């Protein structure tokens, strides 16, 4: 009886170890379409593993040669489950054959990413995909996932009222604010200037004197200086010519 019990315990421990090793060895980067070099893949794999461990949520990137005529979202969901990733996770899957991208969100990732969050993620990642800068796209995906998951872990997930603001976004908003301020200032100046259109420059100083405010008893003219302008007469033999100037859940789309 003791031998049977010992055998059962041993098999349980061995099975647990095999399961743990399998889970830990599961690659969070599956580049079936070979879009990354070996060095790029190794660096991204290490980063995905590090962030996934920190956030207790799988962050996965996958590339495939074909979707086998399946809907991108369905394919992504099935792909995630078939590869044995955890119940909490988010995966970006792309297919170059059809230029499709798809997200598959599970468990806590659906809490961390609302529809607005997915829209934000797409707005940051898709431009790199369109330019086929896959290293930048995948790293941007990892960075944003890390930020959103950490925010949700703290109990304050990003939503439509509060989204991450980058330095570029801040500069754009400041520029827009300054432009609007300048436009308002110009409008105010034009409004203030409008009533002054009736005022004209006068050739004589007495136009600026209020009637009856000054009585002149004596006046005289005094010659101060003169200016002479001379223009040379054109030579009849010369010729002149003209001058010549010189958003929670699965989501998919195209990229």
C-alpha positions in Angstrom: 0.0 0.0 0.0 2.8 2.4 0.9 4.5 1.6 -2.4 1.4 2.4 -4.3 1.0 5.7 -2.4 4.6 6.6 -3.0 4.2 5.8 -6.7 1.1 8.1 -6.9 2.9 10.9 -5.1 6.0 10.5 -7.4 3.9 10.6 -10.5 2.0 13.7 -9.3 5.3 15.5 -8.6 6.7 14.5 -12.0 3.5 15.6 -13.8 3.6 18.9 -11.9 7.2 19.5 -12.8 6.6 18.7 -16.5 3.6 21.1 -16.6 5.7 23.8 -15.0 8.6 23.4 -17.4 6.2 23.3 -20.3 4.4 26.5 -19.2 7.7 28.3 -18.5 9.2 27.2 -21.8 6.2 28.2 -23.9 7.5 31.0 -26.1 5.6 34.3 -25.9 7.0 35.2 -29.3 5.9 32.9 -32.2 7.4 34.3 -35.4 6.1 31.7 -37.9 6.4 34.2 -40.8 10.1 34.9 -39.9 9.7 38.7 -39.8 12.4 39.2 -37.2 16.1 38.3 -37.2 17.5 36.0 -34.6 18.9 38.8 -32.5 15.7 40.8 -32.7 13.6 37.8 -31.8 15.8 37.0 -28.8 15.6 40.5 -27.4 11.8 40.7 -27.9 11.3 37.2 -26.4 13.2 38.2 -23.3 11.2 41.4 -22.9 7.9 39.7 -23.3 8.8 37.1 -20.7 10.0 39.8 -18.3 6.9 41.9 -18.6 4.6 38.9 -18.5 6.2 37.7 -15.3 6.0 41.1 -13.7 2.3 41.7 -14.6 1.3 38.0 -14.0 -0.4 38.2 -17.5 0.9 36.8 -20.7 1.9 39.4 -23.3 2.2 37.5 -26.6 3.2 38.4 -30.2 2.6 36.0 -33.0 3.1 36.1 -36.8 1.6 33.5 -39.2 1.9 32.9 -42.9 -1.8 32.3 -43.4 -5.2 32.5 -41.6 -6.5 29.4 -43.5 -9.5 31.4 -44.6 -10.6 32.0 -41.0 -11.8 35.2 -39.5 -8.8 37.0 -38.0 -10.4 37.3 -34.5 -11.5 33.7 -34.4 -8.1 32.5 -35.6 -6.3 34.6 -33.0 -8.5 33.3 -30.2 -8.0 29.7 -31.3 -4.3 30.2 -31.7 -3.9 31.6 -28.2 -5.8 28.7 -26.6 -4.1 26.0 -28.8 -0.6 27.3 -27.7 -1.5 26.9 -24.0 -1.1 30.5 -22.8 -2.5 31.5 -19.4 -6.1 32.5 -18.7 -4.9 36.1 -18.3 -3.3 37.4 -21.4 -3.2 39.5 -24.5 -1.8 38.6 -27.9 -1.1 40.6 -31.1 -1.3 38.4 -34.1 -0.5 39.5 -37.7 -0.6 37.8 -41.0 1.4 39.3 -43.9 -0.4 37.3 -46.5 -3.6 39.3 -46.0 -2.1 42.2 -44.0 -4.5 41.5 -41.1 -3.8 42.2 -37.4 -5.9 40.9 -34.5 -5.9 41.1 -30.7 -7.0 38.2 -28.5 -7.7 39.3 -24.9 -8.3 36.9 -22.0 -9.1 37.3 -18.3 -7.5 40.3 -16.6 -6.4 41.7 -20.0 -10.0 42.4 -20.8 -10.2 44.5 -17.6 -7.0 46.4 -18.4 -8.1 47.2 -21.9 -11.5 48.8 -22.5 -12.7 49.6 -26.0 -11.0 53.0 -25.7 -7.8 51.3 -24.6 -7.8 49.0 -27.6 -8.3 52.1 -29.8 -5.4 53.8 -28.2 -3.2 50.7 -28.5 -4.1 50.4 -32.2 -3.3 54.0 -32.9 0.2 53.6 -31.6 1.0 50.2 -33.1 -0.7 50.2 -36.5 1.5 53.0 -38.1 4.6 50.8 -37.5 2.9 47.8 -38.9 1.9 49.8 -42.0 5.5 50.8 -42.4 6.6 47.2 -41.9 8.7 48.3 -38.9 7.9 45.1 -37.0 10.5 45.5 -34.3 9.1 49.0 -33.4 5.5 47.7 -33.6 6.1 44.7 -31.3 8.1 46.7 -28.8 5.5 49.5 -28.7 2.8 46.8 -28.2 4.8 45.4 -25.2 5.4 48.8 -23.7 1.7 49.8 -23.8 0.6 46.4 -22.5 3.0 46.8 -19.6 1.6 50.3 -18.8 -2.0 49.4 -19.1 -1.7 46.2 -17.0 0.2 48.0 -14.3 -2.4 50.7 -14.2 -5.2 48.1 -13.9 -3.2 46.2 -11.2 -3.2 49.4 -9.2 -7.0 49.5 -9.5 -7.1 52.5 -11.9 -7.4 51.1 -15.4 -7.2 53.5 -18.3 -10.5 54.4 -19.8 -12.0 57.1 -22.1 -11.6 59.8 -19.6 -7.9 59.2 -18.8 -5.5 57.9 -21.4 -1.7 58.0 -21.4 -0.3 61.2 -22.7 3.1 61.1 -24.5 5.5 64.0 -24.8 4.5 64.4 -28.5 0.8 64.6 -27.5 1.6 67.3 -24.9 3.5 69.3 -27.5 0.7 69.0 -30.0 -1.8 70.1 -27.4 0.4 73.1 -26.4 0.8 74.1 -30.0 -3.0 73.9 -30.6 -3.6 76.0 -27.5 -1.1 78.6 -28.6 -2.6 78.7 -32.1 -6.1 79.2 -30.7 -4.9 81.9 -28.4 -3.2 83.7 -31.2 -6.3 83.5 -33.4 -8.5 84.9 -30.6 -6.0 87.8 -30.1 -6.1 88.6 -33.8 -9.9 88.6 -33.8 -10.0 90.9 -30.8 -7.5 93.3 -32.5 -9.5 93.4 -35.7 -12.7 94.2 -33.7 -10.9 97.0 -31.8 -9.5 98.4 -35.0 -12.8 98.4 -36.9 -14.2 101.6 -35.4 -11.0 103.5 -36.4 -11.5 103.1 -40.1 -13.1 106.6 -40.3 -9.8 108.2 -39.1 -7.6 109.5 -42.0 -4.2 111.0 -42.1 -4.4 114.8 -42.6 -2.0 116.9 -44.7 -2.1 120.0 -42.3 -1.6 120.2 -38.6 -4.7 122.5 -38.1 -6.9 119.5 -38.8 -5.9 118.1 -35.4 -6.7 121.3 -33.5 -10.1 121.6 -31.9 -12.0 124.5 -33.3 -11.8 127.7 -31.1 -9.1 126.2 -28.8 -6.2 128.2 -30.4 -6.2 131.8 -31.8 -3.3 132.7 -34.1 -2.5 136.5 -34.2 0.5 136.4 -36.4 1.8 133.9 -39.0 4.7 133.8 -41.4 6.3 131.4 -43.8 9.9 130.3 -43.3 12.0 128.5 -45.9 14.0 125.7 -44.3 15.4 123.5 -47.1 14.7 122.1 -50.5 15.2 118.8 -52.2 16.1 118.3 -55.9 15.6 115.0 -57.6 17.4 114.3 -60.9 16.5 111.6 -63.4 19.0 110.8 -66.2 17.6 111.0 -69.7 17.4 107.7 -71.5 20.0 107.1 -74.2 18.2 106.4 -77.5 21.0 103.9 -78.5 20.6 101.8 -75.4 18.1 98.9 -75.3 16.3 97.5 -72.2 14.9 94.0 -71.8 12.5 92.4 -69.3 14.1 90.9 -66.2 13.9 87.1 -65.7 13.2 85.8 -62.2 14.7 82.6 -61.0 -10.7 49.6 -28.7 -12.1 45.0 -24.6 -12.1 41.6 -26.3 -11.0 40.5 -29.7 -10.4 43.1 -32.3 -9.0 43.0 -35.8 -8.2 45.2 -38.9 -5.9 45.7 -41.8 -2.5 47.5 -41.9 
